[in-house]
Amino acid sequence: MTIYLPIAELSVNIFVILGMGAAVGFLSGMFGVGGGFLITPLLIFYNIPPAVAVATGANQVVASSVSGALAHFRRGTLDIKLGLVLLVGGLAGATVGIQIFSMLRRLGQLDLIISLLYVVFLGSVGGLMLWESVNSLRRAAQNKTVSLRKPGQHNWVHRLPFKMRFKRSKLYLSVIPVILLGFAIGILTSVMGVGGGFIMVPAMIYLLRIPTSVVIGTSLFQIIFVTAFTTVVQATTNFSVDIVLAWLLMIAGVIGAQYGVRVGQKMRGEQLRAGLALLVLGVGIRLGLGLVLPPDEIYSVVSGSFGF
């Protein structure tokens, strides 16, 4: 069964799109990521124009994140105060990112830049996470204590000024690195069509020393508002949001996220981090191969309306 996408200007199999949305929603709820780093490459692999994939993928990220964040809120694993501070930086970063997106599109380099950013970020973040997670699992198997935050342990981040107390996360932390992290994620959301969870979750765990159980729900909370803002601006500025594709992805994503949260609650922190690392690395490798391997068709015809 096929359906026509008016902005992407092509027909797609409706069940393939629903399957993508449900699968990404499931992973979103399980790992606390918006899922944009998965849905955007999947849409591009399915021949959706990159500009449309980036802008429309953000819609699915919003839906999956709302569903997952609500589930974490009911379980008491969402730090709203920390999420609001992240949101301040995120909205500012998203505004800057939209301008960068528009500039790259005018220059005709958007497709290449998006792919390169994915390969660099996914490869580096996934590799570091996998290394740490494997070591944690090995220590746990040997009955050694596995702790990301030892009592009294502080890094340079905890010595910065303008500190604020986050009771749910049990932290007394400067707002400077939190706002900067949100700002960086906001730029990535606009340029790459991602929620930024694949970078925000590791940064919150390893840099800010926030407990893994709280990180997932808080990450989803921030992702909701930044991606929603990005979607509205993309639709009004670049006219690249396909509403038909967006609704299909959102419906499937909401359902998948609820099941993902249930599975994630049954897994230990080290297992969650290892699973996310493998997922991130897999997508990065696939995109990297797409950049270096010769395409099946040397020549292709694309619509000039997207600026490629």
KEKE-3310 file (N, C-alpha, C; in steps of 0.2 Angstrom, whole numbers, plus 5000, padded with zeros to 4 digits):
npx = (5004:5004:5008:5007:5019:5018:5027:5040:5038:5036:5031:5028:5029:5017:5017:5031:5035:5028:5033:5046:5044:5039:5049:5059:5053:5052:5065:5069:5061:5067:5081:5082:5084:5080:5079:5081:5093:5092:5080:5082:5093:5088:5076:5083:5090:5079:5077:5071:5072:5086:5084:5071:5070:5078:5070:5057:5059:5061:5049:5044:5053:5048:5036:5039:5047:5039:5030:5038:5044:5033:5030:5042:5040:5029:5035:5044:5057:5062:5070:5064:5068:5082:5080:5073:5083:5093:5084:5084:5097:5096:5085:5091:5102:5095:5090:5101:5106:5096:5099:5111:5108:5100:5109:5119:5110:5108:5120:5122:5127:5122:5118:5130:5137:5128:5129:5143:5143:5135:5143:5155:5151:5143:5152:5162:5156:5149:5160:5167:5157:5155:5167:5168:5157:5158:5169:5163:5153:5162:5168:5157:5154:5164:5161:5165:5164:5154:5153:5149:5150:5159:5158:5161:5169:5174:5175:5182:5171:5162:5168:5165:5157:5140:5131:5118:5105:5100:5087:5081:5091:5100:5111:5123:5126:5135:5126:5132:5139:5128:5119:5127:5128:5115:5114:5123:5117:5105:5109:5113:5101:5094:5102:5105:5093:5091:5087:5097:5100:5109:5121:5119:5114:5126:5135:5129:5129:5143:5151:5143:5140:5127:5115:5111:5098:5090:5094:5089:5074:5075:5083:5074:5064:5069:5072:5059:5054:5064:5065:5052:5051:5061:5055:5044:5050:5058:5047:5041:5052:5061:5052:5051:5045:5036:5020:5012:5021:5026:5015:5012:5024:5024:5013:5016:5028:5024:5017:5027:5036:5031:5032:5045:5050:5046:5054:5066:5066:5069:5082:5099:5110:5123:5120:5111:5118:5128:5120:5115:5127:5131:5121:5122:5135:5133:5124:5132:5143:5136:5132:5145:5150:5142:5147:5159:5158:5155:5140:5125:5119:5126:5122:5108:5092:5085:5074:5074:5069:5073:5085:5097)
npy = (4994:5010:5028:5045:5058:5074:5085:5079:5074:5061:5043:5032:5016:5013:5005:5002:5015:5016:5006:5010:5021:5016:5007:5016:5024:5014:5012:5025:5027:5017:5020:5034:5043:5055:5049:5054:5053:5041:5040:5050:5046:5033:5038:5045:5034:5028:5035:5048:5065:5073:5086:5086:5075:5078:5089:5084:5073:5078:5080:5067:5064:5073:5067:5054:5057:5065:5054:5045:5054:5057:5044:5042:5053:5049:5039:5045:5048:5060:5075:5090:5103:5103:5100:5111:5121:5116:5117:5131:5134:5126:5131:5143:5138:5131:5141:5147:5136:5134:5145:5141:5129:5134:5142:5132:5125:5134:5135:5122:5112:5104:5090:5083:5088:5085:5071:5069:5075:5066:5054:5057:5061:5051:5040:5043:5046:5034:5025:5028:5027:5013:5007:5011:5005:4992:4989:4992:4982:4971:4973:4972:4959:4953:4955:4967:4984:4995:5011:5027:5039:5042:5044:5061:5063:5074:5084:5096:5103:5104:5114:5126:5143:5150:5141:5128:5120:5103:5094:5082:5075:5075:5084:5097:5110:5120:5131:5134:5124:5116:5124:5127:5114:5111:5121:5117:5105:5110:5116:5105:5099:5107:5107:5093:5086:5079:5074:5074:5067:5056:5062:5070:5062:5053:5064:5070:5059:5056:5068:5078:5070:5064:5054:5039:5034:5045:5053:5049:5052:5066:5070:5067:5076:5088:5087:5087:5100:5108:5101:5103:5117:5118:5111:5119:5131:5127:5123:5135:5143:5136:5128:5113:5103:5088:5085:5074:5063:5066:5064:5050:5045:5050:5044:5030:5031:5036:5025:5015:5020:5019:5005:5003:5011:5002:4991:4996:5000:4988:4985:4986:5000:4999:4990:4997:5008:5001:4995:5007:5012:5002:5003:5017:5016:5007:5014:5024:5018:5013:5024:5030:5020:5022:5034:5031:5020:5016:5022:5013:5018:5029:5041:5052:5059:5073:5084:5101:5109:5108:5112:5105)
npz = (5000:4995:4998:4994:4996:4998:5000:4999:4987:4981:4981:4994:5003:5015:5026:5028:5032:5044:5051:5053:5061:5072:5077:5079:5089:5099:5103:5107:5118:5126:5127:5130:5120:5107:5095:5082:5076:5071:5063:5054:5045:5041:5034:5024:5018:5012:5001:5004:5001:5009:5015:5018:5026:5037:5042:5044:5051:5064:5069:5072:5082:5092:5095:5100:5110:5119:5123:5129:5139:5147:5153:5160:5169:5177:5183:5192:5187:5181:5180:5181:5184:5180:5167:5162:5163:5154:5143:5140:5135:5124:5115:5111:5104:5094:5087:5081:5074:5064:5055:5051:5044:5034:5027:5022:5014:5004:4999:4993:4999:5009:5010:5010:5021:5032:5031:5034:5047:5054:5053:5060:5073:5078:5077:5085:5098:5100:5100:5112:5122:5121:5124:5138:5143:5141:5149:5162:5162:5163:5175:5183:5181:5188:5201:5205:5212:5202:5198:5192:5199:5212:5230:5234:5223:5211:5195:5184:5180:5191:5198:5193:5193:5198:5203:5205:5214:5211:5215:5212:5204:5214:5214:5215:5206:5193:5182:5170:5162:5159:5152:5141:5136:5132:5122:5112:5109:5103:5092:5084:5083:5074:5063:5060:5062:5073:5090:5098:5109:5109:5111:5122:5132:5135:5139:5150:5159:5160:5160:5168:5178:5181:5188:5179:5179:5180:5170:5157:5157:5159:5148:5137:5140:5138:5124:5119:5118:5111:5099:5094:5093:5083:5072:5069:5065:5054:5046:5043:5038:5029:5023:5022:5029:5028:5030:5029:5030:5042:5051:5050:5055:5068:5074:5074:5081:5094:5100:5099:5108:5121:5124:5123:5135:5145:5143:5145:5158:5164:5163:5167:5171:5165:5155:5147:5142:5135:5125:5118:5114:5104:5095:5091:5085:5075:5066:5062:5056:5045:5038:5035:5026:5016:5011:5006:4998:4980:4972:4968:4957:4946:4941:4945:4946:4953:4962:4959:4968:4981:4982:4979)
capx = (5000:5008:5005:5011:5021:5018:5033:5045:5037:5037:5026:5031:5025:5015:5019:5038:5036:5025:5038:5052:5042:5038:5055:5063:5050:5054:5072:5068:5059:5072:5088:5081:5086:5074:5078:5082:5100:5091:5075:5084:5097:5083:5073:5088:5091:5073:5076:5068:5077:5089:5081:5064:5071:5080:5065:5051:5061:5061:5042:5044:5057:5044:5031:5042:5050:5033:5027:5043:5045:5027:5031:5047:5038:5025:5040:5048:5064:5063:5072:5061:5072:5087:5077:5072:5090:5095:5080:5086:5102:5093:5081:5096:5106:5091:5089:5107:5106:5092:5102:5117:5105:5098:5116:5121:5106:5109:5127:5121:5132:5118:5118:5137:5138:5124:5132:5149:5142:5133:5149:5160:5148:5141:5158:5166:5152:5148:5166:5169:5152:5156:5173:5167:5151:5161:5173:5159:5150:5167:5169:5151:5154:5169:5158:5168:5159:5153:5151:5151:5151:5161:5157:5167:5172:5172:5179:5182:5164:5159:5171:5162:5152:5133:5129:5111:5104:5095:5086:5079:5097:5105:5117:5124:5130:5135:5122:5136:5140:5121:5116:5131:5127:5109:5115:5126:5111:5100:5112:5113:5094:5092:5106:5105:5087:5091:5085:5103:5100:5115:5127:5117:5114:5133:5138:5125:5132:5151:5153:5140:5139:5120:5113:5108:5090:5087:5096:5085:5068:5077:5085:5068:5060:5072:5071:5052:5053:5069:5063:5046:5053:5065:5050:5040:5054:5059:5041:5040:5058:5063:5046:5054:5042:5031:5015:5009:5026:5026:5009:5014:5030:5022:5008:5019:5033:5021:5016:5033:5040:5028:5035:5053:5051:5045:5059:5072:5066:5071:5089:5104:5113:5128:5117:5108:5124:5131:5115:5115:5133:5131:5116:5125:5141:5130:5122:5138:5147:5132:5133:5152:5151:5138:5151:5165:5157:5152:5133:5122:5117:5131:5118:5101:5088:5082:5070:5078:5065:5076:5092:5103)
capy = (5000:5016:5034:5050:5063:5080:5089:5075:5073:5054:5038:5027:5011:5016:5000:5003:5021:5015:5001:5014:5025:5011:5004:5021:5026:5009:5013:5031:5025:5012:5023:5041:5047:5057:5044:5058:5050:5034:5041:5054:5041:5028:5041:5046:5027:5026:5040:5054:5070:5075:5092:5084:5070:5082:5093:5080:5068:5081:5079:5060:5064:5076:5062:5049:5060:5066:5048:5043:5058:5056:5038:5043:5057:5045:5034:5049:5048:5066:5081:5095:5109:5102:5100:5118:5124:5113:5120:5138:5134:5122:5135:5148:5134:5129:5147:5148:5130:5135:5149:5137:5125:5138:5144:5126:5123:5139:5133:5116:5107:5101:5083:5080:5090:5081:5064:5069:5076:5060:5049:5060:5061:5044:5036:5045:5045:5027:5021:5030:5024:5006:5006:5012:5001:4985:4989:4992:4976:4967:4974:4969:4951:4951:4957:4974:4990:4999:5017:5032:5044:5040:5050:5066:5064:5080:5086:5103:5105:5105:5120:5132:5147:5150:5134:5128:5113:5099:5089:5075:5072:5075:5087:5105:5110:5126:5130:5135:5118:5113:5128:5126:5107:5112:5126:5113:5100:5114:5117:5099:5097:5110:5105:5086:5083:5074:5076:5076:5062:5052:5066:5073:5056:5052:5070:5071:5054:5056:5075:5081:5065:5064:5047:5036:5033:5052:5056:5047:5055:5073:5071:5067:5082:5094:5086:5088:5107:5110:5099:5106:5123:5117:5109:5125:5136:5124:5123:5142:5146:5132:5124:5107:5098:5085:5084:5067:5059:5067:5061:5043:5043:5052:5039:5024:5033:5036:5018:5011:5023:5016:4998:5004:5013:4996:4986:5000:5000:4981:4984:4990:5006:4997:4987:5002:5012:4997:4994:5013:5012:4998:5006:5023:5014:5004:5019:5028:5014:5012:5031:5030:5016:5026:5040:5029:5015:5019:5021:5009:5022:5035:5048:5052:5065:5075:5090:5107:5114:5107:5116:5100)
capz = (5000:4994:4999:4991:5000:4994:5000:4997:4980:4979:4984:4998:5006:5021:5031:5029:5036:5050:5054:5055:5066:5078:5079:5082:5095:5104:5105:5110:5125:5130:5128:5132:5114:5103:5089:5076:5073:5067:5058:5048:5041:5038:5028:5018:5015:5009:4996:5005:5001:5015:5018:5020:5031:5043:5045:5046:5056:5070:5071:5075:5088:5097:5097:5104:5117:5123:5125:5134:5145:5152:5156:5165:5174:5181:5188:5196:5185:5177:5184:5177:5185:5176:5160:5160:5162:5147:5137:5139:5130:5118:5111:5108:5099:5089:5083:5077:5070:5058:5051:5048:5040:5028:5023:5019:5009:4998:4996:4990:5003:5015:5010:5012:5028:5036:5032:5038:5054:5057:5054:5065:5080:5080:5077:5091:5104:5101:5102:5119:5126:5121:5128:5145:5145:5141:5155:5167:5163:5165:5182:5187:5181:5193:5207:5208:5212:5196:5200:5188:5203:5218:5235:5235:5217:5207:5190:5183:5179:5197:5201:5190:5197:5196:5205:5207:5217:5207:5221:5209:5202:5219:5212:5216:5199:5189:5176:5164:5157:5157:5147:5135:5133:5129:5116:5107:5106:5099:5085:5081:5082:5068:5057:5058:5062:5079:5096:5102:5115:5108:5114:5128:5137:5138:5142:5156:5163:5161:5161:5173:5183:5183:5188:5173:5179:5179:5163:5151:5157:5158:5141:5133:5142:5134:5117:5116:5116:5106:5092:5092:5091:5077:5067:5067:5062:5048:5041:5041:5035:5024:5019:5021:5033:5025:5035:5028:5032:5049:5055:5050:5060:5075:5077:5076:5087:5101:5102:5101:5114:5127:5125:5124:5142:5149:5142:5147:5165:5167:5161:5172:5168:5160:5149:5143:5139:5130:5119:5115:5110:5098:5091:5088:5081:5069:5061:5060:5051:5039:5035:5033:5021:5011:5009:5002:4993:4974:4972:4963:4951:4946:4939:4947:4945:4959:4961:4960:4973:4988:4983:4979)
cpx = (5004:5004:5009:5012:5022:5024:5040:5045:5038:5032:5030:5026:5023:5017:5027:5039:5033:5030:5044:5050:5041:5044:5059:5060:5051:5061:5073:5066:5064:5078:5087:5084:5080:5073:5079:5088:5098:5086:5077:5088:5092:5079:5077:5089:5085:5072:5072:5073:5080:5086:5075:5065:5073:5074:5059:5053:5061:5054:5041:5047:5052:5039:5033:5044:5044:5030:5032:5044:5039:5028:5036:5045:5033:5029:5044:5056:5065:5064:5070:5065:5078:5085:5076:5078:5093:5091:5082:5092:5100:5089:5086:5100:5102:5090:5095:5108:5102:5095:5108:5114:5103:5104:5118:5117:5107:5115:5127:5125:5128:5119:5125:5138:5134:5127:5138:5148:5140:5139:5153:5157:5146:5147:5161:5162:5151:5154:5167:5164:5153:5161:5171:5162:5154:5165:5169:5155:5155:5168:5163:5151:5159:5167:5162:5163:5160:5150:5153:5152:5152:5159:5163:5170:5170:5177:5179:5176:5161:5162:5169:5157:5145:5130:5121:5110:5098:5093:5085:5086:5102:5112:5117:5129:5130:5130:5125:5136:5133:5118:5120:5130:5120:5110:5118:5121:5106:5103:5112:5106:5092:5096:5105:5098:5086:5089:5091:5104:5107:5121:5125:5117:5121:5136:5135:5128:5139:5153:5150:5139:5132:5118:5109:5100:5087:5088:5091:5078:5070:5079:5079:5064:5063:5071:5064:5052:5058:5067:5057:5047:5056:5060:5046:5044:5056:5053:5040:5046:5060:5058:5048:5050:5036:5026:5012:5014:5026:5021:5010:5019:5028:5017:5011:5024:5030:5020:5022:5037:5037:5031:5042:5054:5051:5051:5066:5072:5069:5078:5093:5107:5118:5125:5114:5113:5127:5127:5115:5121:5134:5126:5119:5131:5138:5128:5127:5142:5143:5133:5140:5153:5147:5142:5157:5164:5154:5144:5131:5121:5122:5127:5111:5098:5084:5078:5074:5075:5069:5083:5098:5105)
cpy = (5006:5023:5040:5056:5069:5084:5085:5073:5066:5049:5033:5022:5013:5011:5001:5009:5020:5011:5005:5018:5022:5009:5010:5024:5021:5011:5020:5030:5021:5016:5030:5045:5049:5052:5048:5055:5044:5036:5045:5050:5036:5032:5042:5039:5025:5031:5046:5059:5072:5081:5090:5079:5073:5085:5089:5075:5071:5080:5072:5060:5068:5071:5057:5051:5062:5060:5045:5047:5057:5049:5039:5048:5054:5041:5038:5050:5054:5072:5087:5101:5109:5102:5107:5122:5122:5116:5127:5138:5131:5127:5140:5144:5132:5135:5148:5142:5131:5140:5146:5132:5128:5140:5138:5124:5128:5137:5126:5111:5103:5094:5080:5082:5086:5074:5064:5070:5070:5055:5051:5059:5054:5039:5037:5044:5038:5023:5022:5026:5016:5004:5006:5007:4994:4984:4989:4985:4970:4967:4971:4962:4949:4953:4963:4979:4994:5006:5023:5039:5042:5046:5054:5067:5070:5081:5093:5107:5108:5111:5126:5136:5146:5143:5134:5120:5110:5093:5082:5071:5072:5078:5095:5107:5117:5125:5132:5129:5115:5117:5127:5119:5108:5116:5121:5108:5104:5115:5111:5097:5101:5108:5098:5083:5078:5078:5078:5071:5058:5055:5068:5068:5055:5058:5071:5065:5055:5063:5078:5076:5064:5056:5044:5036:5040:5055:5055:5051:5063:5074:5071:5073:5088:5093:5088:5096:5110:5108:5102:5113:5123:5116:5115:5130:5133:5124:5130:5145:5142:5128:5117:5101:5095:5082:5077:5062:5060:5064:5053:5041:5045:5046:5033:5025:5033:5029:5014:5013:5020:5009:4999:5006:5007:4992:4990:5000:4993:4980:4988:4995:5004:4994:4992:5006:5007:4996:5001:5014:5008:5001:5012:5021:5011:5009:5023:5024:5013:5019:5032:5026:5019:5031:5038:5024:5018:5017:5016:5012:5029:5042:5047:5059:5067:5082:5096:5111:5113:5110:5111:5100)
cpz = (5000:4996:4996:4996:4997:4994:4997:4989:4977:4983:4988:5001:5013:5027:5033:5033:5043:5054:5057:5061:5073:5081:5082:5089:5101:5107:5108:5117:5129:5132:5130:5126:5110:5097:5082:5072:5070:5062:5053:5043:5037:5033:5022:5014:5010:5003:4997:5005:5008:5019:5021:5026:5037:5046:5048:5051:5063:5073:5075:5082:5094:5100:5102:5110:5122:5127:5131:5140:5150:5156:5162:5171:5179:5186:5192:5194:5180:5181:5180:5178:5180:5169:5158:5159:5155:5141:5136:5134:5123:5113:5108:5103:5093:5084:5078:5072:5063:5053:5047:5043:5033:5024:5019:5013:5003:4995:4992:4993:5008:5015:5012:5019:5033:5037:5036:5045:5058:5058:5060:5072:5082:5081:5084:5098:5105:5103:5109:5123:5126:5125:5136:5147:5146:5148:5162:5168:5165:5172:5186:5187:5186:5200:5210:5208:5205:5198:5195:5192:5210:5223:5235:5228:5213:5201:5189:5183:5186:5201:5198:5194:5195:5198:5207:5209:5213:5212:5218:5207:5208:5218:5214:5211:5196:5183:5170:5159:5155:5152:5140:5131:5129:5122:5110:5104:5102:5092:5081:5079:5075:5062:5055:5059:5068:5085:5100:5108:5115:5110:5121:5134:5140:5141:5149:5161:5165:5163:5167:5179:5186:5183:5182:5173:5178:5172:5158:5151:5156:5151:5136:5134:5138:5127:5115:5114:5111:5099:5090:5089:5084:5071:5065:5063:5055:5043:5039:5037:5029:5020:5018:5025:5029:5030:5035:5031:5040:5053:5055:5055:5067:5078:5079:5081:5094:5104:5104:5107:5121:5129:5126:5132:5146:5149:5146:5155:5168:5166:5166:5167:5163:5154:5144:5139:5134:5124:5115:5111:5104:5093:5087:5083:5074:5064:5058:5055:5044:5035:5032:5027:5015:5007:5004:4997:4986:4974:4967:4956:4951:4945:4942:4946:4951:4958:4963:4966:4980:4988:4982:4972)
residu = (MET:THR:ILE:TYR:LEU:PRO:ILE:ALA:GLU:LEU:SER:VAL:ASN:ILE:PHE:VAL:ILE:LEU:GLY:MET:GLY:ALA:ALA:VAL:GLY:PHE:LEU:SER:GLY:MET:PHE:GLY:VAL:GLY:GLY:GLY:PHE:LEU:ILE:THR:PRO:LEU:LEU:ILE:PHE:TYR:ASN:ILE:PRO:PRO:ALA:VAL:ALA:VAL:ALA:THR:GLY:ALA:ASN:GLN:VAL:VAL:ALA:SER:SER:VAL:SER:GLY:ALA:LEU:ALA:HIS:PHE:ARG:ARG:GLY:THR:LEU:ASP:ILE:LYS:LEU:GLY:LEU:VAL:LEU:LEU:VAL:GLY:GLY:LEU:ALA:GLY:ALA:THR:VAL:GLY:ILE:GLN:ILE:PHE:SER:MET:LEU:ARG:ARG:LEU:GLY:GLN:LEU:ASP:LEU:ILE:ILE:SER:LEU:LEU:TYR:VAL:VAL:PHE:LEU:GLY:SER:VAL:GLY:GLY:LEU:MET:LEU:TRP:GLU:SER:VAL:ASN:SER:LEU:ARG:ARG:ALA:ALA:GLN:ASN:LYS:THR:VAL:SER:LEU:ARG:LYS:PRO:GLY:GLN:HIS:ASN:TRP:VAL:HIS:ARG:LEU:PRO:PHE:LYS:MET:ARG:PHE:LYS:ARG:SER:LYS:LEU:TYR:LEU:SER:VAL:ILE:PRO:VAL:ILE:LEU:LEU:GLY:PHE:ALA:ILE:GLY:ILE:LEU:THR:SER:VAL:MET:GLY:VAL:GLY:GLY:GLY:PHE:ILE:MET:VAL:PRO:ALA:MET:ILE:TYR:LEU:LEU:ARG:ILE:PRO:THR:SER:VAL:VAL:ILE:GLY:THR:SER:LEU:PHE:GLN:ILE:ILE:PHE:VAL:THR:ALA:PHE:THR:THR:VAL:VAL:GLN:ALA:THR:THR:ASN:PHE:SER:VAL:ASP:ILE:VAL:LEU:ALA:TRP:LEU:LEU:MET:ILE:ALA:GLY:VAL:ILE:GLY:ALA:GLN:TYR:GLY:VAL:ARG:VAL:GLY:GLN:LYS:MET:ARG:GLY:GLU:GLN:LEU:ARG:ALA:GLY:LEU:ALA:LEU:LEU:VAL:LEU:GLY:VAL:GLY:ILE:ARG:LEU:GLY:LEU:GLY:LEU:VAL:LEU:PRO:PRO:ASP:GLU:ILE:TYR:SER:VAL:VAL:SER:GLY:SER:PHE:GLY:PHE)
# end
